């Protein structure tokens, strides 16, 4: 596990973050919950188990995608900072 993955995972739990009332995210989550409950009611026990495994696998993919996006953004920010520092005219230490 990279240091950036540790930073990401130690500070954020996506499922525990509050969702703004009336936001698009809240509407999507409500729709997901409603449809998921309806679907589970139509499935057999074995199908429900398979459905839940599929949802778990998708959540793992989503989490990994978020980690990779965070790493990419962090890397981009670091490269931008390096570029800014390299192009900045900084005084020599002797001039200070």
N, C-alpha and C positions, 0 to 999 in steps of 0.2 A: 504494500500500500504506500503510495507516494505521500509526501508531506502535504500537498494540496488536498488530497483525498481525506487525510486526517483532519485538516482544518475544516473542510466542508462537513464531514460527518460529525465532528465534535460540536459544531455550533448550530446545526440546523436539523430539525426533524420536520420534514415537509407536512406530515399529517397533523402535527400539533400547532401549526401556524394559524393564527386567526384569519378568517375570511371576511372582507368588508361586506356588510349588509347591502343587498341590492346590486352587488357587482356581477359582472359576467361570470366570474369564477363561482360565485354562490349559486347562480342559476344553473350552471352546468353540473355542479355537484349535486344539487337537488334532483335534477333530471336523471343523473346517473343512479342515484340512490333509489329513486322511484322505479326506474326501468329494471334495475338489478333485482329489486324485491319482486317485481312482477315476473321476471324471467325465472327466478328461483322457485316461485310458486308453481310454475308449469313443468319443472324438471323433476325427474326421479332423484332418489338419494344419490345414486351413482353419477348421474349427470350433474347434479349440484356440486358434488365433490370435484368433478373434472372442471366445471366452470370456475370454482374457487381457486383451483390450481392454476388455471389460465390467468385469472386476475392477479394472483400472486406473482406469476412469471412476468406479466406486463408491468407490475409495480416495480419489480427488480430492474427491468429494462429502463423504465422511466427514471429511477434513481441513478442508474449508471449514466444515462444521458445527461442528467443534471450535473453530475460530477464532472463529466467530460466538458460540458459547456462552461462550468466554473473554471476548470483548469485552462481552457482555451482563452477565456476572458482575462484571467489573471496573467497568462503569458503575454497576451496582447498589451495589457496595461504595462507590464514590465518592459516590453520592447519600446513602447511609446516613451516611457520614462527615460530609458537609455538614450533614445534619439534626442529627446529634449536636452538631456544633460550633455550630450556630445555636441550639440549645436549651440549651446549657451556659451557666451563669452564670460568665463569665470576668471577672476583675478588670480594671479599666481600667489602662492603662499608668501613669497618674499614681499609682495606689495601690500599685504595686510598689516 
